[in-house]
């Protein structure tokens, strides 16, 4: 019953370094199952022509 309840939980990346918490194969499987959301990433802002990165407007 406990195993069934634990399967429903999402992977908590803060616990991956805790010894004995998750097997490396299980971690690799869980990471492979994560959806690809790279299309939602925002592009960094580009400075306007003639402005350097250190100058402020």
N, C-alpha and C positions, 0 to 999 in steps of 0.2 A: 504494500500500500504506500509506503514511504517513497519507493522508487517511482511509482506512478505520479505522485505529487511533485517530485523533484524534476521529472521530465517536462512538466508544464512551465517550469521557471525559465526565465531568460538567462543567458550567460552573463555573469557579472565579471567584467574584465579586471576588476580590482582584486578578485580572488584567484586569478590564474597563477599567480606567483606563490600562493600558499601551498606548502608542501602537502601532498596527498589529497588535495581538494579535487583535482581533475586530472585524468590521464592525458598524456600528450596526444594520443590518437583521438580521444574524445574532443579535445580542444581543437585539433585540426579539422575534425568533422564539423564542429559547431561553427568555426570560422568560415568554412567552405559553404555552409548553408545560409550565411548572411546575404541579404539582397544587395545588388549593385546599385548604389545611389549616387554614383559619380556624376551623373547628369544634373544633379541638384546643386553641385558645388558652385559657389560664386567665383568668378574670375577676379583677380586682384585689380584694383583701379590703376589705370595707366596715367602717369603725369601728362599734363597738357604740353604741347610742343613749346619748347623754349624754357620750360621750368625744370629745375633739377629736383631731385627727391628731398634734398635738405632745406629747400626754400619754402616758406609759407606765404600764403596770399594775403 
